[in-house]
Amino acid sequence: MSSSSPRRDLHALARLSGLQTAYFNVKRERVNAPDDTLYALLNSMGIPVDCAAGCREFIHQRERQHWERMVEPVIVAWDGHMPRFEVRANARETLIPHVEIIRQDGTYTKFHSWDIHIDDDPGKRVNGVDYRRLRVNTGETLPTGYHTLHVALGGREASALIIAAPRRCYSDDSAQPRKWGVFAPLYAMRGPSDWGAGSYGDLSALGTWVRELGGAFTGTLPLLPFEIDGSNPSPYLPFTRLFWSDFYVDIEAIPFVGECPSAVELMQDRAFIAGRNETARASLVQYAEVHRMKSAVLSALWQHFADGDNPVSTALRSYVEEHPRVSDYARFRAEAEEGRESTLASSRASGEQIGDSVRFYEFVQWLTEEQVQQCSERAADLYLDLPIGIHPEGYDANRFAECFLNKATCGAPPDVVFTTGQDWGAPPLHTAAIRERGYDYLRECIAHHMRASRILRLDHIMGFHRMFCIPQGGSPSEGTYLRYRSEEMYALLSVESHRYATTVVGENLGTVPHEVPRAMMRHNVDRMFVFYYEMDGLERGLVPHVPRGAMASLNTHDMPTFASTWDGFDIRQQADLGVIASNDVAGALQRREKMRRGLLDLLRLPRNDGSGDQTHLVLSALLKWMGRSPARFAMVNLEDLWLETRHPNVPGVGARYPSWQYRMSYTLREMMNDGDVVHDLQEVASARLPARKRRSLHR
């Protein structure tokens, strides 16, 4: 046996398991995955191998399992057309398989031998057993949804999930083909009843105002439960993607808060008011203190309405009955709060009494769900964000443990900006396990968000295709990619988007494999156009191309604001934070000056003669340029409108920068009454109109 055979066996098993043994970096250089990385990731996938002999054994086992399995666990029926599917059988089983399709509504069709077309292909001999391959074509057309295929042959039975999906995700271009909206981080908002962070009431008020100005949507960061007491309040590392965060509950918008004497007394207490005023004045969100104050009032409300027959307790009971998972989530929170490890067995033990703390969290989640739905129904459409990762110690990682790699994290390989790569701290999805479960977890996550949003952004859409995985204890330079069944994931995405009439936007920024944009276009998933990413082209005199199927914006939450970009503040800040070397600042500022000149030329504005600050003039012209673009959506970062220079988030610097903490410089009232802010948004609204309507407005 040659010396290379052990590596060939390892690589063969890795590829069978979905792992790439090599990838190309941003410089188009081939990077080979270290053997230790492949062994570690295979072990995290439940394949305990540490040598070539173990790899060979698992390869043979996989081959046996493949041929012994009658049908694949998932079948996609694009546009409802049931495809020809494969049935694997022992060669001695010469009978025709019995095929049945059970539809989502419970109706079913049994197919007889004369109803279906079967091709009998030669199979393979494995461990002395001969197998044959039957290709079955039912010709069935199915309604959009999830159905079940049942196959019986020779005393054996097997089932598969059928995803009958429109090939293209939902989109609504009928009423207003080019829409516009705004973006604002909810934590940063300063509403009329300010407790130190924005609330769902503030989000609803903002959406109402945007709609009055002619806007179609309001975008914000993920609204999921996140780490409040720690040092990383990132909305992109949520404890769960199945429930909303009660941190943003608008206490004063709870309709029965005035009926609870203890809650009213608490909110009128001098010390309580002083604490609330202090958090409201702070320039950074005091997460723990805001949460403590809201929890105190919510606890008083719960204690008042918990017992007895009243409309509140009746509505709560109905909610819990209709949402059975909420009790499990409430138990997880209660046990986590008490510092006890929550296990699946303890949470679902029959006859176990639900404690007061569990019932309290059911109550809190009910209020939260009510307020999110009100945001969705009463104002401009919500543009929500579904993050790619979860907190490794959260509810999802606990209750859906088999859906994740247990000793690995997601991230990104080294590139020109993050020279050592990125580790996001979230466990990757297990490509085989989620498929075996019929993508139940992913379906729940998507459906949860689409029930509340008419536009949904999928963070890191590349995760539908592959995810960069880093072994536990390793560095990003030691990672490699894990591949997924992307077409199956797009199929369930399409089903849910049509079910809830939600348009899908994929975050396709950074290193994007060629197959990703093609798949997005094929399945009508809009891309993102971010002007900040086009600046290098402006230095060379290139004109940015804005595609029609896009969410266009000047920047994102991970990028500098427009004012910071225009005056080069971001470059100096990056040097201060150690993101770039201090001796690179001069060159970066020179390139930025070329960008400014290119942007002025693009917008047909005069070069600055030194007589004044051009920042707002250029911003206004650029927003109108973006508004006139063919993009389906144009989104304005509200903080750009008052030339904010503080960034919401600076990736990769940790505690050296207060990411996700800066509050807005303007209150909602100040923003809504600011003439320049209103004028800029009205100009965007006008620019979004067809040219004929724009001309008529200016006559």
N, C-alpha and C positions, 0 to 999 in steps of 0.2 A: 504494500500500500504506500502511495506517495506521501511525502510530508505535507502536501497541501490538502489531503483528504479531510482531516479534522476541521479545517476552516470551511471546506465546501459543505460538510454536513451542518455546521453551525449556520452558515449563510442560507442553506436550503431551508432549515427549520425556521429561521428568522423571516424569510420571505413568505413561507406558508402561514406564518402568524401575523403577517401584515407589516413587519418591520423592514425598513429600507436599510440595506447594508452599506449604502453610500448615498450621498446627495451632492448637489452643486451649490456652492455659496454665492453670495452677491457678486463676486468677481468671476463667476462661472468656473471656479476651480472645483475639481472633484475632491470631496472629503469622505474618506472611508470611516465607517463607524468602528470604533475599537471593539475587539472581541469581548472585553470585559463589559462594555455597554450592552452588547447584544445578550450576553448571558444574564446580566442584571435585569434587563427589561423583560426577557422571557420568563424569568422567575417571578417578576411582578405581575405577569399575566397568568400565573398559575401553572407554569411549565417548569418544574424543578429540574433543571439541567445545569451541569457544570463541566461537562466534558463531551468529547466527540461521540463516545459510545452512547451516552444519554441522548444526544441529539438524534442519532440514528434510530434508537428505539422509539422516540417520539414521532419521527417521520413515518416509520412503519405503522405506528398506532394511528396517526392522522389518516394515513391512506386507508386503513381498515375502516375507520369511522366514516370516512367519506363514502365508501362503497356500501357500507351497511346502512347508511342513512337513505331512506327511500326518496325524500324530497328535501330541497333546500328550505330553511326556516322562513324565508321571506321571498315573495314574488311580486314584482311591480307590473301592474296592468295600466300602461299609459293610456290616457283618454278612455279608460274603461275596457280596453280590448285585452282580453285574457291572452297572454302570450303562450307559445308552445313551451311546455315545461318538461323537465327531465324526471323520470322515475327510475331509480336504480334497484335492481332485483337480482337475486341469485339466479344463475343461468338455468337451474333445474326448475325454477318457477315459470312454467310456460303459459300460465293463465293470463288473461287480460285483466288489468287492474280495475277495481271499482272506484269511480271518481265521483265526488260530491262537492258542491260549492254551497256553503252556508253564508247567506248575505248578512250584512250588518243588521238588517231589520228582522232577522229570524227566518225569513223565507229561504228555501233551498232548492237546488236542482240536482237530481241524480242523473248521471250520464251512463247510458248503456253502451255496449261495444259498438253498436251501429251509429251512435251519436258522435263518436270521437274518432279522430285520425291518429294512428299510432305508427311511428317509425321504430323498428327494432334494430338498434345498432349494436355492433360488437362492443363488449365492455373490456374487462381486464381480469387477469388471474392474480389474485392477491392471497399469499400464504396458502396456496393450494386450493383456493376456492375461486370458481369462475363466476363472474358477474356480467350482467347484460344491462344495457342502457336503453330505456324506452322514452321516446319523445312523444308527448301527448299534446294534442291540439283540440280543445273543446269548442273553439269558435265563439265562446261566450262573451257577451258585453255586459259590464257591471256598472252600477251607479257609483258615483264618487264616494269613497269611504273605505272602511276596513272590513274585509271579509275573510272567510276561512276555507281553505282547500283541505279536503279529507280524502285520503287515498288508502285503499285496503288491497292487499295482494298476498296470497299464500299464507293466510293466517296472521300476517303482520299489518299494522295500521300506522299511519303517520299523518300529521297535519302541518299546514303552513299558513302564515299570514299573507293575505293578498292585499296590497295597497293599490286600490283603483284611484288613480289621480289624474287630473288634467295635466298635460305636459307643461303648461305655463301657469305660474302662480297668478293670483288675483291682481287686477289693477283696475282702477276706476278713472277713466279719462273722459267720461261722457260730459260731465257738467263743467268742469274747469280743468282743461288739459295741462296748464302750467300753474302749479300752486306754489304758494310761499308760506313761510312760517318763521318762528323764532326759536332760539335755543337759550336755555338758562338752567344752570345746576340748581335743583330744588333746595339743597342745603344752604345755598348762598342767598336766597331771596329774603327780602325784608318787607313783610306784609304789615297791614294795619295793626294786627294783634301779634306783635313780634315776641316770641319766647326765646329767641337766640338762634333760630334756624327757620328755614322756610317750611311751609305746611302744605297739605293737599288743598286746603282752602286758598292758599296763595297761588297754587298752580291753576286752580279753577278760575280765579279772578284774572290771572294773566291770560288764560285761554279765552275768556269772555272778551277781554279788551282786544286781543289779536283778531278775533272774529269780527268785532265791530269795525276794525280797520281794513277788513277784507281778507285777512289771513286765513289759511286753511288748517294749520296745525301748530302745536306747541311741542317742542322737543326738550327732553331733559335726560339726565343720567339714569342708570338703573335704579328702580324704586324698591329694591329687595333688601332684606335684613342683612346688616353688615356689622363689622366689629366696632362697637361703640366705646368700650372701655380700654381698648388697646391703643397702640401707637400707629395703627394703619387703618384709618376709616375708609378704605377704598370701596367704592360701590361695585368694583369689578372683582371682588373676592367675597361674594355673598355666602351666608350660611345656608341659604336655600334659594332655588329659582322657582319655587312653587307657591310662595306666599309673599305678600307685600310687607314692607317695613312699617311698623307702628311708630317709628321715630318721627314720622311726618304727620301724624294725626293732628288735626286742627281741633284742639280741646274746646274752643269757644263755639265751634260749628256743630258740636254734638247736640242734637235737638233737645235732649232731656237733661242737659247739665244743670240748668237752673232749677230743676225739681229735686236736686240733691243738696240738702242743707250743709252737709259736711264738706262737699266739694266747693260750694260757694264760699263757705267760711274759710277754707284753705286758700282759695285764690284771692281772697280779700285780706289775708293776713299780711301785716306790714313787712315781716321778714321775707315772706314768699314774694311779695311785690318787688322788694329791693333786689332779691336774687334774680328775678326775671328781668328787671331793668338792667342789671349788670350784664347778663348774657346777651341782651338785645343790643347793648352799646359796644360789645366786643367786636373787634375786627376779624377775629377767628371764631369759628363755631366751637363752643364748649360742649362737645357731644355728651359726655357723661352727665354734666349738670342739667342740660336740657332734658335728657332722658329721665333723670331722677325726678325733676319737677313734674313732667307729664305723667310719669308712672304713679306719682303720689295722688294726683287727681283721678286718674283712671281707677286706681285701687279704691278710692272713696266711692266712686260711682258704682263699681262692681259690688262692694259691700252693701250699698243701699238697695240695689235692684236685684241682687243675687237670689234672694229667697222671696217666696210669695208669688201670687198670680198677678202679674202686671204685663203691660204690652212689651216692655223691654225684654223680660225673661222669656216671654212667648216667642218673640222674634228671634232671640238667640237660639232657643231650642230648635226652631225651624231651620235656621242656618246650619247648625251642627248636624242635623239629620240629613240635610241636602249635601253637606260637604264632610263626609266621614273622615277624610284624611286630616282635617283640622284638629281633631282630638289627639291624634298621634303626634302631630307637630307641637301642640300645646304641652303634651306630656314630655316631649324631648326638651322643650324650653324650661319647663319646671324642674326637671331632673338635672339639666345642665346648670341651672341657677343654684341648685343646692349642692353642686359639686359631685354628684353621683354619676357614674357611667350609665348611660342609657343603652340598653340592649333591646334588640327586636323582641326577644322572648318576654322580657319584663313588661314591655310596652303593650303587648297584645294578650297578656294572660287573661284567660276567660274568667269572668266574675270579679275582676279586680275593680275596686271602687275608684272613681275618678276624684282626686283630691281637689281642694279649693283652689290651689295654685294652678292646676290644670284648667279648671273651669274659668279662672281669671284670664288665662291666655286665650282661651276660646273666645271670651268676651272681647278682648283687645283685638283679636284678629277679625272678628265680625265687624267692629267699628271701622277698622282699617279698610276692609273690603268694601264697605258701604261708601266710604269717602273716595276711594279710587274710582269706583263705578260712577259716582257723581261727577268727578273730573271728566270722565270719558263721555258722559251723556249731556252735560250742560254747557260745554264750552267748545272751543276749537278741538279738532281731532288730536288725540295724543300720539306723539311719535316716541315710542319707548325703545329701550335698548336691552337686548338679551345678552348678558356677558358670556364669554366662552368658558369661564372657569367658576369653581366653587371653593369655599373655604374647606381645607382638609379635615377640620374638626366640626363641621356643621351638620345640619339635619340630612341633607342629601347624601353626603359622604357616609353617614351612618346608616340610614335606612335603605339606600341603594348601593351598598358597599360593593356588590359584585359587578356593578356597572363601571367601576373605576379601577385603574391600576393602583395598587395599594402602596407601592414603594417607588413612585416616580412623580415628577411634576411636569407641567407644561412650560413652554418658554419659546425662545427664538435663538437661532445660532448667531455667532458673532457676525457683525456687519460693520459698515464704515462709521456708524454713530456709536453703537454699543459694541465696542471692540472685543469685549469678553462675553458677549451674548446676554440674554435675559432669562431669568428664572421667575416665573409668575406665581409660583407657590401652590398652584392648583393641580389636583390629580387629573390625568387625562382619562377620557372615556375608554373603556375596554372594547375594542372593535368587535370581538367575537361575542362577548357577553350581552351587549346591548342588542345585537342582532338576534341572539337566541331568545331574548325576552320580547321580541317584536317591537323594539324601540319604545317601550312603554314610558320610560322615564323622559326621553327626549320629546315624545308626543305631549306629555303632561306639561313640560316646561313651555313649549311653544304655544299650546292651547291657553295656558294661564295668561300669557302676555297678550295673545291676540284677542282674548275676551275684552280687554281694556283698551287696546290700541287699534287705530285704523292704519297706522304705518309702523312697522317693526324693523328695527335695525338689528342684524345679526352680527355681533362682535366677532371679528376674525373668521369670515366666511370660509377661509382656507381650511378651517377645522372640519368642514364637511368632507374634505378630501384627504387631509393628512394633518397630523399634529406633531410638533417637535417635542420629543420626550427626553427628559433628563433623569438618569437613575438617581435614587436617593443617595445623598452625600456627594454626588458628582457635580461637575461644573457644566455650564451650557456648551462649552467646547467639546464635551464628551457625549453629547446627545445625538439622537438621530430621529427620523420621522417614522410615525406609525400611520398606516393608511387605513381609510374607512371606505365603506360601500356608499359612495357619494350619491349615486342615482336613487338608492333606496331612501336616503335622507332627504333628498330634494322631493321625492314623491310624497312623503308624509308632510313636508313643509307645504307643498301645494294643496294637499287635502285640507289642512288647517287654515290656510290663507283663504281658500274659497268658503270654508265653513263660517268664518268670521268676517269675511269681506275686508281682509287686511292686506295692504301692499307690503312687499318685502324689500328691504334694502340690505345689501351685503357689504360689510366693511372689508374692502379689498385693498387696503393700503399696505405698503411694505413689500416684502418679497412674495410675489404671487406667481405660482406655477402657471404655465400656459393653459392648462386645461380648465382653470378656475373661471376666467372671464368667458370662455366659450360655454361652460355649463351655466353660468349666470344668465347669459343671453338666451340660451336654449330654454331655460325655465322661467324667464321673465322676472329675474331677481335684479333690481336696479343696483347699480354700482354707486360708489361715492366719487365725486369730483371735489377735491380740496385744493383751493388756489395756492395754499402754502407749498404744496408739493410741485407746483408748476414754476416756482421762482427760478430754479436753475435754468429753465428754458428762456425766461425773460432776459437773463444775463447774456444769452447768445442771440437774442432778437427773435426768438420763436414765439408764435402766437398760440396761446393755449386753446385746445379744442375741448369744448364742453359737450359730451354726448347727450342725447335725448333721454335715455333711460338712466337718469342719475339723480342723486341728491347732491346738489351743489352747495358749497359753503366756502368761506374764506379760510377757515381753520377748524380744528376739533379741540376737544378738551385736553388732548395731549400735546398741544402746540401753543406757541405764543399767540397772544392777541394781535390784532392788526397794528395797533399803535406801537406795541413792543417790537414787532417785526420792522415797521417802517423806520423807526429811529435807531434800530440796532441794539436796543436794550437787552433783547434776548441773548445776543452774542456775548455781551459783557457779563450777563448773569450766568451763562453757561460756563464762562471762564471762572467766575467766582465759586461756582459749585463743583468745579473740577470735571465738567463734562468735556470741555475742550481745553487744550493747553493754552497758557497765557500768551505764548509766542505765536499762536495761530490767530489771535484776535485781529491784528492789523489786516491780515489777508482776508479774513472773513468779512470785515467791515468794508474793504475795497470791493469785494464781490457783491455785497449788499448794495453799495452805491450803484453798481452796474444794474442791479435788479431794479432799483428805484427809477433809474433813467428808462429802462425798458418798459416799466409799468406806466410811466408818464406818456411814453410814446404810444403804448397800446390804448390808453384812454384819451389820447390826443389832448393832453394837458401841457401847459408851458413848463419849461424847466424852472426851478426855484431860483429867483434872482437874489435871495437873501432877505427879501422885504418882509417875510412872515412865514408862519408855520403852515405847511400845506397838508398836514395829516388829515384833517377832516374833509377837506376838499377832495383829496384823492380817495378817501374811504367812500364818500358819497358817490363819486363817479364809478368806483369799482363795484359797489352794490348795484347800481343801475345796470352796469355791464353784465353782471351776473344775472340780474333780473330779466334782461332781454335774451339771455341764452336759451337754447332749446331744452334745457334740463327740465325733467318732469317736476322736480321740486327745487326750490331755492330757499335756503335756511340762513337766517341772520343771527349771529351771536350777539345778544343784547348788549353785552359788556363792551363790544367793539364800538357801539354807538356813542358812548361817552369817553372813548379813547383810553380805556382801562389798560394798564401795562402789567398787572399781576396775572400770572398764569394759574388756571385751576389745578394743573398737575404738571410736575416735571418728572418724567419717568426716569427710573434708574438711579436716583440720588438718595433715596431713603429719607431719613429724618433730617437731612440737611435742608430740606424745603418743606413747608407746611402744606403739602398737597391735600386737596379735597377739604380745605378748611377756610380759605378766604371768603368773606362775605361780600356781597355787592356793595359798591360805593353809593348806589342810588336805592332808595326805597321804591316799592312799586308805585306809590302815589307820585313821588318825584319823577319817576320815569314816564308815567302816563301823562304828566302835565308838562313835560319838557318839550318845547317847540321843536328843537333840532331832532330829538329822538323820533317824535311823531312824524316830522317832515321826511326823514330818511326812510321810514317804513312806508309812508304813503308813496314815495317815489319808487320803492321796490314794488309795491302793489300795482302802480301804474305800468311799470316796466314789464310785469308779468302778463299784462293784457295783450291781445293780438294787436298788431300795428295799426289796424283800422280804428280800433276803439281808442288806442292811445292818442291818435291824431284828433279824434272827435273831442276828447277831453280837453285838449289844449287849444281848441278853437275859441 
